[in-house]
Amino acid sequence: VSLANQGAGMTLTEYEALLNSNKPVLVDFYADWCAPCKKMEPYMDRIIADMDGKVRVLRINADENAALCKELGISGLPVLKLYKDGEIVWDHSGFAEEDAIREKLK
């Protein structure tokens, strides 16, 4: 799910509401200028297609959601966060290989 630019970006409350799911939620913080993010994008799209119905994937543009990133302590990109039942179970900064991401989603 790509989130449209909402002016100043989403609030922490809105973000937390998105995590409220009976499925695991994988959040991908990225930016258009981020080379590792661009390298990950094709397989993030594959994961979204392959895991549809099993995992909810949120791609959040860090530039459009700077205040949210600051509140979450995100300083470098990309950042992946995996939540189960609203609790964070994996927090990864930097480039991640497709196999590593898929392993966490099992």
N, C-alpha and C positions, 0 to 999 in steps of 0.2 A: 504494500500500500504506500504510494507516494503521497506525502502530505503537502498540500498546497501552501504557499506562502500566506501567512495570516498576519501581515503587517509586522508587528514586533515579534512574531513567533508564538508558539504555544506556551502556556503557563505550566508550572510544575504540577498543578492540580489536573490540568488537561492531560499531561503526560502520564501521570499516575493512573488516571481513568482508563487510558489505553492499555495499561498493563493488566487490568482486571479482566481476565479471560480464563476459561476452563482449559485452554490450550497453552502450551509454552509460547512465550512472546520473545522473538529475537529483534533487538533494536540495533540498527546500523546507522551510526552517526557518520556523515560524509560531507564532503564539499566538492564542488565542481573542479576546483584547482588542485585537488589532492591526488597526486600520481598513484599512490597505493590504493586509494578509493576507486580510481578509474580501473585499475588492474583487477580489483575484486568485483566490479559491477557485473560483468557477464555471468559469473557463477553465482552471485547473489540472486540475479534474475532466474537462473536455473533452479536454485534452492527454493525460491518463492513458488515457481511452477511445480516442482516435484513434491513439495511439502504442503501444498494447498490443502486445507482441511485438517492438517495435523499440527501445523505451527503457524502462528501469526507473525509475519515479518513487517516491521515498520522501518522505512528508510527516512531518516530525518536529516535535512540539510542544515548543517551547523551554522552556516552564514545567516540563514533565515531564522535561526533559533538561538542566537548568541546568548540571550539571557538565560534560557533553559540550560544550555551547555555550561555556563558559568555556575549555575546553581548545582549542577550535577558533578562539577569538578572536572569537566572535560577540557583538556588543554591541547592535546594533540589528536590527530586523526589518522586513520579511521579508528573508531571505537565500536566494539560490539558488546552488547549486554544481553544476556539471556535470563529471562524471568520465568519461574514456574510458580503458579499460585500467588503471583504478585511479589514473590521474593526473588532477589537476584541470586542466580546459581553460577553464573560465569560472567566475568568482566574482563575484556581483552582490549588492550591498546595496541595499535599498530597493525601492520599487514597480517592477515590470517589466510592460510591455504584452505582451499575448498574442503579437502578431506578433514581437516581439523574442525571446521565449522560443522560439517555433517556429523562428525563423531559426537559433538556436544548436543546435537539435536536428537540423538537416539533415545 
